[in-house]
Amino acid sequence: MRKLAFAFFSSQLAGVPWDQLAVPDIGTNDIIQEHQDCVLEEERRHWNQLRNLDDL
C-alpha cells in the first residue's frame, strides 16, 4: 500500500496523470482515491490554519 501511495505521489510530482496509475483492480483504485482524499484534506487543513492566522 505504501508503494502505491508513493507511486501516486511521485507521479504527481512528475506530471503523470493519476488516472494512468489506475488499473481495473478496484482495490488499487480505492487506495489511489483514499490517498487523494487524504492529500486534499491536508491541503484544506493547511489553508484553514493560514486563514486563522490572518484573523489574528
N, C-alpha and C positions, 0 to 999 in steps of 0.2 A: 504494500500500500504506500509506503514512504517513497519507493522508487517511482511509482506512478504519479504521486503528488509532485515529486521533484522534477520529473519529466514534463509535467504540465507547466510548472512554474518556469522551468528553463525555456520551454517553447515560447512562453510569453515574452521572455527577455530576448529571444532570438527572432521574434516576429512571426513565428509559425502559428497559424490559426489553431485555436484549441480544438476545433471540431475535426481536425486532421488526426488528432490523437484518439478520437472516439472510434471505437470498434463495435461490431454488433453485440459484443458482450455487455449485457445490461449492467452487470456488477461493475465493470470498468467505467461505464458512463456515469453510474451513480457516484463513484469515487471522484471522478472529474468534477461533477456538479457540486458535490459536497465541498470539495476544495475551493471551487469558485465562490460558493456561498460564504465560506469562511473568510476568504480574501475580501469580499465585498463588505462583510460585517466588520472586519478590522479597519477598512477604509472609513466606514461610517463612524465607527468609534473614534478614530483619529480626528475626523473633521468636527465631530461634536465637541471633542476636547479643545480644539482650536477655537471653535465658536465660543465656548465657555470662557476661554482666556480673553477674548475680545470684549466680553461683557464686564470684565473686572475694571 
